[in-house]
């Protein structure tokens, strides 16, 4: 009996001893204040470190990632000087270990059995979550360099001086911030690849401010391409003997014509100039040609402007005459065959700008002289001479008109009449001073004015007067 009791005592004691030893080992295992071996978080090795050191190491790594810097340098092209530097956290970047800190703290929580079990099943790998909001970076960059976006482009200008020089002023470009390329570079840098996590990330990135160039509507190149290189021709006529009404009409029409712009291929119509003059200035009374005679009328003098323009045009390369007629009577201010008349609704002066570039017509009236100037493109080694020759003359007819106030055998010449002419006009082209072509550009007829003689009744004269109808032209 005693032997059996002694055996049970030994067995119980042994069990108690084993339990005590096991509990002590378990207590030691669960009571360790270190991270289990071979544990990593986002590539950071924290296995074997004390829990506090591990937590500190993880915090430092997060801070290291978020304190990296991005520097945006100004753009010399946009005249944006200086630079601005931001930390990664300031531009929308965030780095955070997922769950590891909470899990580490659990190693210290609970009883021996709970801590032992948790330590035994502790994960060996934890994620580092990175996020980046490019909108934050976009807003910061635009705010820092906002003055760039407020600039406006300025058109190039062209001015023709009083000395007939064509002066160009260059355009001014504006710039707009182009954040997209910056965002792309920053985004590819700021989020550290998984393969590089745990190491030493690149601490700084420097990028240049991106800008987009905004050209104005009219650039210097575009303006110069219109072809207004220089003054290519001018021609002057005189109206010193004109009465006040005619001088007014010449001056007003010249003002309406001034700075007239013709696009390539455009057909100019002198009727448009006359209409503009009537609207803006009106016309005064001055002699006009009606049915081959000079009579009082409204608008006398306007054809001196068309004729002066015609002479500038026919001395310029690359312009095609579409419609032109001479006056029915010669004019005093130009050689025969070199005038261009106008009659509203029936006769126009038209030409086509075939130079391939713009053509600008300018006019100057000074000291009773009218000058028409053409600005555009024309080879400097080309010039034209104009000459006219009288092909034949036409003697005036004698027209007898019965005048009952005259006595038998009496006669009075009331109109001396004038000779008519047929005229051919030629244009000769010279290149480098040598003649290369000669062409006839017009064949014109100026009607003879009859000699009008009043005779006594019965002397064979006709009764009545000449018709005053027909086309009304501008006169001398």
C-alpha positions as CSV (number, residue, x, y, z in Angstrom):
1,X,0.0,0.0,0.0
2,X,2.7,2.4,1.0
3,X,4.7,1.5,-2.1
4,X,1.7,2.4,-4.3
5,X,1.2,5.7,-2.5
6,X,4.8,6.6,-2.9
7,X,4.7,5.9,-6.6
8,X,1.7,8.3,-7.1
9,X,3.5,11.0,-5.1
10,X,6.5,10.6,-7.4
11,X,4.3,10.8,-10.5
12,X,2.5,13.9,-9.3
13,X,5.7,15.6,-8.3
14,X,7.1,14.8,-11.7
15,X,4.1,16.2,-13.5
16,X,4.2,19.3,-11.4
17,X,7.9,19.7,-12.1
18,X,7.3,19.3,-15.9
19,X,4.4,21.7,-15.8
20,X,6.4,24.2,-13.9
21,X,9.3,24.0,-16.3
22,X,7.0,24.2,-19.4
23,X,5.1,27.2,-18.1
24,X,8.3,29.0,-17.3
25,X,9.6,28.4,-20.9
26,X,6.2,29.5,-22.3
27,X,6.3,32.6,-20.1
28,X,9.8,33.4,-21.3
29,X,8.7,32.9,-25.0
30,X,5.7,35.1,-24.7
31,X,7.4,37.7,-22.7
32,X,10.1,38.5,-25.3
33,X,9.9,42.3,-26.2
34,X,11.4,41.7,-29.7
35,X,10.0,41.2,-33.1
36,X,10.0,37.6,-34.3
37,X,12.9,36.8,-36.7
38,X,12.6,37.3,-40.5
39,X,9.8,39.8,-40.3
40,X,9.8,42.6,-42.9
41,X,7.5,45.5,-43.5
42,X,7.5,47.2,-46.9
43,X,11.0,45.8,-47.5
44,X,12.3,47.1,-44.1
45,X,13.8,44.3,-42.0
46,X,12.6,44.6,-38.4
47,X,13.1,40.9,-37.4
48,X,14.9,40.6,-34.0
49,X,14.6,44.3,-33.2
50,X,13.0,45.3,-30.0
51,X,9.4,46.3,-30.5
52,X,10.2,50.0,-29.7
53,X,13.2,50.0,-32.0
54,X,11.1,48.4,-34.7
55,X,8.3,51.0,-34.3
56,X,10.9,53.8,-34.4
57,X,12.5,52.3,-37.5
58,X,9.2,52.1,-39.3
59,X,8.3,55.7,-38.3
60,X,11.6,57.0,-39.5
61,X,11.2,55.2,-42.8
62,X,7.8,56.7,-43.4
63,X,9.2,60.1,-42.5
64,X,12.2,59.5,-44.8
65,X,9.9,58.8,-47.7
66,X,7.6,61.8,-47.0
67,X,10.4,64.2,-46.4
68,X,12.0,63.7,-49.8
69,X,12.0,66.9,-51.9
70,X,10.8,68.0,-55.3
71,X,12.2,71.2,-56.7
72,X,10.6,73.0,-59.6
73,X,13.0,75.3,-61.3
74,X,11.8,78.3,-63.3
75,X,11.7,78.5,-67.1
76,X,14.1,80.9,-68.9
77,X,11.9,80.9,-72.0
78,X,9.0,82.2,-70.1
79,X,11.3,84.5,-68.1
80,X,10.3,82.7,-64.9
81,X,13.2,83.0,-62.6
82,X,13.9,81.2,-59.3
83,X,12.7,77.9,-58.0
84,X,10.4,76.3,-55.4
85,X,11.0,73.2,-53.3
86,X,8.3,71.1,-51.6
87,X,8.4,68.0,-49.4
88,X,6.8,64.9,-50.8
89,X,4.1,65.0,-48.1
90,X,3.3,68.6,-49.1
91,X,2.6,67.7,-52.7
92,X,0.1,64.9,-51.9
93,X,2.3,61.9,-51.1
94,X,1.7,59.6,-48.2
95,X,3.6,56.5,-47.0
96,X,2.0,54.3,-44.3
97,X,2.8,50.7,-43.1
98,X,-0.4,48.7,-43.2
99,X,-1.2,47.0,-39.8
100,X,2.4,46.3,-38.7
101,X,2.5,48.8,-35.9
102,X,-0.8,47.5,-34.5
103,X,0.4,43.9,-34.8
104,X,3.7,44.7,-33.0
105,X,1.8,46.2,-30.1
106,X,-0.3,43.0,-29.7
107,X,2.9,41.1,-28.9
108,X,2.7,42.9,-25.5
109,X,-1.0,42.3,-25.0
110,X,-3.0,39.5,-23.3
111,X,-1.9,36.5,-21.1
112,X,1.0,34.1,-21.6
113,X,-1.0,31.8,-23.7
114,X,-2.5,34.6,-25.9
115,X,0.9,36.3,-26.4
116,X,2.6,32.9,-27.1
117,X,0.0,32.0,-29.7
118,X,0.2,35.4,-31.3
119,X,4.0,35.4,-31.4
120,X,4.0,31.9,-32.9
121,X,1.6,32.9,-35.7
122,X,3.1,36.4,-36.3
123,X,3.1,37.4,-40.0
124,X,6.5,37.6,-41.7
125,X,5.6,40.3,-44.2
126,X,3.7,43.5,-44.1
127,X,2.7,46.0,-46.8
128,X,3.8,49.6,-47.2
129,X,1.0,51.6,-48.7
130,X,2.0,54.6,-50.8
131,X,-0.5,57.2,-52.3
132,X,0.0,60.3,-54.3
133,X,-2.6,62.9,-55.3
134,X,-1.2,64.9,-58.4
135,X,-4.0,67.5,-58.0
136,X,-2.2,68.8,-54.9
137,X,1.0,69.2,-56.8
138,X,-0.8,70.8,-59.7
139,X,-2.4,73.4,-57.5
140,X,0.9,74.3,-55.8
141,X,2.7,74.8,-59.0
142,X,0.0,76.9,-60.5
143,X,-0.3,79.0,-57.4
144,X,3.5,79.6,-57.3
145,X,3.8,80.6,-60.9
146,X,0.3,82.0,-61.5
147,X,1.5,85.2,-63.1
148,X,2.7,83.2,-66.1
149,X,-0.9,82.2,-67.0
150,X,-2.0,85.8,-66.7
151,X,0.2,87.1,-69.5
152,X,-1.4,87.8,-72.9
153,X,0.2,87.5,-76.4
154,X,0.7,90.7,-78.3
155,X,0.2,90.9,-82.1
156,X,3.0,91.9,-84.4
157,X,2.5,95.2,-86.1
158,X,3.4,96.8,-89.4
159,X,3.7,100.5,-89.9
160,X,4.3,102.5,-93.1
161,X,6.1,105.7,-92.0
162,X,5.8,109.1,-93.6
163,X,9.1,108.3,-95.3
164,X,7.5,105.2,-97.0
165,X,9.5,102.8,-94.9
166,X,7.8,99.6,-93.9
167,X,8.6,99.0,-90.2
168,X,7.7,95.8,-88.4
169,X,7.4,95.2,-84.7
170,X,7.8,91.7,-83.5
171,X,5.0,89.9,-81.8
172,X,5.2,88.9,-78.1
173,X,4.4,85.3,-77.1
174,X,2.6,84.4,-73.9
175,X,3.1,81.3,-72.0
176,X,0.8,78.9,-70.1
177,X,2.0,76.5,-67.4
178,X,2.2,72.9,-68.6
179,X,2.0,70.9,-65.4
180,X,1.3,67.5,-67.1
181,X,5.0,66.7,-68.0
182,X,6.0,67.6,-64.4
183,X,3.3,65.5,-62.9
184,X,4.4,62.5,-65.0
185,X,8.0,62.9,-63.9
186,X,7.1,63.4,-60.2
187,X,4.6,60.5,-60.3
188,X,7.2,58.1,-61.7
189,X,9.7,59.1,-59.0
190,X,7.7,59.7,-55.9
191,X,6.1,56.2,-55.6
192,X,9.0,53.9,-54.7
193,X,8.8,50.5,-56.5
194,X,8.4,47.5,-54.3
195,X,11.7,46.1,-55.4
196,X,13.4,49.2,-54.0
197,X,11.5,49.5,-50.7
198,X,13.6,49.1,-47.6
199,X,16.7,50.6,-49.2
200,X,17.8,54.2,-49.4
201,X,15.3,56.1,-51.7
202,X,16.5,59.0,-53.9
203,X,16.0,62.0,-51.7
204,X,15.5,64.8,-54.2
205,X,14.1,65.4,-57.6
206,X,14.6,68.6,-59.7
207,X,12.4,69.3,-62.6
208,X,12.1,72.4,-64.9
209,X,8.8,74.2,-65.1
210,X,7.0,73.2,-68.3
211,X,5.3,75.9,-70.3
212,X,3.3,76.0,-73.5
213,X,3.9,78.8,-75.9
214,X,0.9,80.8,-76.9
215,X,1.4,82.7,-80.1
216,X,-0.8,85.8,-80.9
217,X,-3.1,85.7,-83.8
218,X,-0.7,87.8,-85.9
219,X,2.9,86.7,-85.6
220,X,5.8,88.5,-87.2
221,X,6.3,85.7,-89.6
222,X,2.6,85.7,-90.6
223,X,2.6,89.4,-91.0
224,X,5.7,89.5,-93.2
225,X,4.4,86.6,-95.3
226,X,1.6,88.9,-96.4
227,X,4.3,90.4,-98.6
228,X,4.3,94.1,-97.8
229,X,8.1,94.4,-98.3
230,X,8.5,97.9,-99.5
231,X,7.1,100.7,-101.6
232,X,7.1,99.2,-105.1
233,X,5.6,102.1,-107.1
234,X,4.3,105.6,-106.9
235,X,2.8,108.0,-109.4
236,X,1.8,111.7,-109.1
237,X,-0.5,114.0,-111.0
238,X,-1.2,117.7,-110.5
239,X,-4.5,119.5,-110.0
240,X,-3.2,123.0,-109.3
241,X,-5.6,124.7,-111.6
242,X,-8.7,122.9,-110.3
243,X,-11.5,124.9,-108.8
244,X,-12.5,124.4,-105.2
245,X,-15.2,121.8,-105.9
246,X,-13.0,119.6,-108.0
247,X,-10.0,119.9,-105.6
248,X,-12.4,118.8,-102.8
249,X,-13.5,115.8,-104.8
250,X,-10.0,114.7,-105.6
251,X,-8.9,115.0,-102.0
252,X,-12.0,113.2,-100.6
253,X,-11.7,110.3,-103.0
254,X,-8.0,110.0,-102.2
255,X,-8.8,109.8,-98.5
256,X,-11.3,107.1,-99.2
257,X,-8.7,105.1,-101.2
258,X,-5.9,105.5,-98.7
259,X,-4.7,102.3,-97.0
260,X,-6.9,100.2,-99.3
261,X,-5.8,96.5,-98.9
262,X,-6.1,94.0,-101.6
263,X,-5.6,90.3,-100.9
264,X,-3.9,87.9,-103.4
265,X,-6.3,87.3,-106.3
266,X,-8.8,90.0,-105.2
267,X,-10.3,92.2,-107.9
268,X,-10.3,95.9,-107.1
269,X,-13.3,98.0,-108.2
270,X,-13.0,101.7,-108.3
271,X,-16.8,101.9,-107.9
272,X,-16.3,100.7,-104.3
273,X,-14.0,103.7,-103.7
274,X,-16.6,106.1,-105.1
275,X,-19.3,104.6,-103.0
276,X,-17.2,104.9,-99.9
277,X,-16.4,108.5,-100.7
278,X,-20.0,109.4,-101.2
279,X,-20.9,107.9,-97.8
280,X,-18.0,109.4,-95.8
281,X,-17.5,112.8,-97.5
282,X,-20.0,113.4,-100.3
283,X,-19.1,115.2,-103.6
284,X,-19.3,118.8,-104.7
285,X,-20.2,120.3,-108.0
286,X,-17.4,120.3,-110.6
287,X,-17.2,119.9,-114.4
288,X,-17.9,116.5,-115.8
289,X,-18.0,115.1,-119.4
290,X,-21.5,114.5,-120.7
291,X,-22.1,113.4,-124.3
292,X,-18.6,114.5,-125.2
293,X,-18.9,118.0,-123.7
294,X,-17.8,119.5,-120.4
295,X,-20.8,120.5,-118.3
296,X,-21.5,121.3,-114.7
297,X,-22.1,118.2,-112.6
298,X,-21.5,116.5,-109.3
299,X,-18.3,114.5,-108.8
300,X,-15.9,116.1,-111.3
301,X,-12.3,115.2,-110.4
302,X,-12.9,111.6,-109.2
303,X,-11.3,110.2,-112.4
304,X,-8.1,112.0,-111.7
305,X,-7.8,109.6,-108.7
306,X,-8.6,106.5,-110.8
307,X,-6.2,107.7,-113.6
308,X,-3.4,108.3,-111.2
309,X,-4.0,104.9,-109.7
310,X,-4.1,103.3,-113.1
311,X,-0.6,104.7,-113.9
312,X,0.8,103.3,-110.7
313,X,-0.8,99.9,-111.5
314,X,0.5,99.6,-115.1
315,X,4.0,100.2,-113.9
316,X,3.8,97.3,-111.4
317,X,4.5,93.7,-112.0
318,X,1.9,91.0,-111.4
319,X,-1.3,93.1,-111.7
320,X,-3.9,92.3,-114.4
321,X,-6.2,95.0,-115.8
322,X,-9.8,93.6,-115.8
323,X,-11.7,96.7,-117.0
324,X,-10.5,100.1,-118.1
325,X,-11.6,102.8,-120.5
326,X,-10.2,106.1,-121.5
327,X,-12.2,109.4,-121.3
328,X,-14.1,110.4,-124.3
329,X,-12.1,113.6,-124.3
330,X,-8.3,114.0,-123.5
331,X,-7.5,115.1,-119.9
332,X,-5.0,117.8,-119.1
333,X,-3.2,116.0,-116.2
334,X,-2.0,112.9,-118.2
335,X,-0.7,112.0,-121.7
336,X,-3.3,110.7,-124.1
337,X,-3.9,107.0,-123.7
338,X,-2.9,106.9,-120.0
339,X,-6.1,107.8,-118.3
340,X,-8.9,105.7,-116.8
341,X,-12.4,107.1,-116.6
342,X,-15.4,106.1,-114.4
343,X,-19.1,106.4,-114.9
344,X,-21.4,105.2,-112.2
345,X,-23.4,102.2,-113.4
346,X,-21.7,101.9,-116.8
347,X,-17.9,102.2,-116.7
348,X,-15.6,100.9,-113.9
349,X,-11.9,100.7,-113.4
350,X,-11.0,97.2,-112.2
351,X,-7.8,95.2,-111.8
352,X,-6.8,91.9,-110.2
353,X,-4.0,91.6,-107.6
354,X,-2.0,88.7,-109.2
355,X,1.2,89.4,-107.3
356,X,0.5,86.4,-105.0
357,X,0.9,88.7,-102.0
358,X,-1.0,91.6,-100.4
359,X,-1.1,95.0,-102.0
360,X,-1.6,98.2,-100.0
361,X,-2.7,101.4,-101.8
362,X,-1.8,104.6,-100.0
363,X,-2.5,108.2,-101.2
364,X,-1.0,111.6,-100.4
365,X,-2.5,114.9,-101.3
366,X,-0.2,117.8,-100.8
367,X,0.2,121.2,-102.5
368,X,-2.5,120.3,-105.0
369,X,-0.7,117.2,-106.0
370,X,-2.1,113.7,-105.8
371,X,0.3,110.8,-105.3
372,X,-0.7,107.1,-105.3
373,X,1.7,104.7,-103.7
374,X,1.7,100.9,-103.9
375,X,3.3,98.7,-101.2
376,X,3.8,95.0,-101.7
377,X,6.2,92.6,-103.4
378,X,8.0,93.3,-106.6
379,X,11.5,92.3,-107.9
380,X,13.8,95.2,-107.5
381,X,15.5,94.6,-110.8
382,X,12.2,95.0,-112.7
383,X,10.8,98.3,-114.0
384,X,8.3,99.4,-116.6
385,X,8.2,102.4,-119.0
386,X,4.9,103.6,-120.5
387,X,4.7,105.5,-123.8
388,X,1.9,106.5,-126.0
389,X,1.7,107.3,-129.7
390,X,-1.0,109.0,-131.8
391,X,-2.0,106.6,-134.5
392,X,-4.2,109.2,-136.3
393,X,-6.1,112.4,-135.7
394,X,-9.7,113.1,-136.5
395,X,-10.7,116.5,-137.7
396,X,-13.8,118.0,-136.1
397,X,-16.9,118.3,-138.2
398,X,-18.7,121.6,-138.7
399,X,-22.1,121.7,-137.2
400,X,-24.4,124.6,-138.3
401,X,-27.3,125.6,-136.1
402,X,-30.0,128.0,-137.3
403,X,-30.1,131.2,-135.1
404,X,-33.1,133.4,-135.9
405,X,-31.5,136.3,-134.1
406,X,-28.9,136.6,-136.8
407,X,-29.4,138.7,-139.9
408,X,-29.1,137.4,-143.4
409,X,-25.6,136.3,-144.3
410,X,-24.5,136.4,-140.7
411,X,-22.8,133.5,-138.8
412,X,-21.1,133.1,-135.4
413,X,-18.8,130.3,-134.3
414,X,-19.9,129.4,-130.8
415,X,-17.7,126.3,-130.3
416,X,-14.3,126.1,-131.8
417,X,-14.2,122.3,-131.7
418,X,-11.3,120.1,-131.0
419,X,-9.3,117.3,-132.8
420,X,-10.0,113.7,-132.0
421,X,-7.2,111.1,-131.6
422,X,-6.6,107.4,-131.9
423,X,-3.8,106.4,-129.5
424,X,-1.9,103.3,-128.8
425,X,-0.1,102.9,-125.5
426,X,2.8,100.5,-124.9
427,X,4.5,99.1,-121.8
428,X,8.2,98.2,-121.9
429,X,9.7,95.9,-119.3
430,X,13.3,96.2,-118.2
431,X,15.3,93.8,-116.1
432,X,18.6,94.9,-114.8
433,X,18.3,97.9,-117.1
434,X,17.9,95.8,-120.2
435,X,14.7,95.7,-122.2
436,X,13.1,92.2,-122.2
437,X,9.6,92.9,-123.6
438,X,7.3,95.4,-125.1
439,X,3.5,95.1,-125.3
440,X,0.6,97.2,-126.4
441,X,-1.7,97.7,-123.4
442,X,-4.5,99.9,-124.9
443,X,-5.9,101.3,-128.1
444,X,-7.9,104.4,-127.3
445,X,-10.1,106.8,-129.2
446,X,-10.8,110.4,-128.1
447,X,-13.7,111.8,-130.1
448,X,-13.4,115.1,-131.9
449,X,-15.6,117.9,-130.7
450,X,-17.5,119.6,-133.6
451,X,-17.1,123.2,-134.6
452,X,-20.5,124.7,-133.9
453,X,-21.5,127.7,-136.0
454,X,-24.7,129.6,-135.6
455,X,-26.1,130.8,-139.0
456,X,-29.0,132.9,-140.1
457,X,-32.3,131.3,-141.1
458,X,-32.2,129.9,-144.6
459,X,-28.4,129.3,-144.5
460,X,-28.7,125.5,-144.2
461,X,-28.4,125.2,-140.4
462,X,-30.2,122.7,-138.3
463,X,-32.6,123.8,-135.6
464,X,-32.5,122.8,-131.9
465,X,-29.6,122.0,-129.7
466,X,-27.4,119.0,-129.1
467,X,-28.7,116.2,-126.9
468,X,-27.5,116.3,-123.3
469,X,-28.1,112.7,-122.7
470,X,-25.5,109.8,-122.7
471,X,-22.8,108.7,-120.3
472,X,-21.7,111.2,-117.7
473,X,-17.9,111.0,-117.0
474,X,-15.6,112.9,-114.8
475,X,-14.0,115.7,-116.6
476,X,-10.9,117.9,-116.5
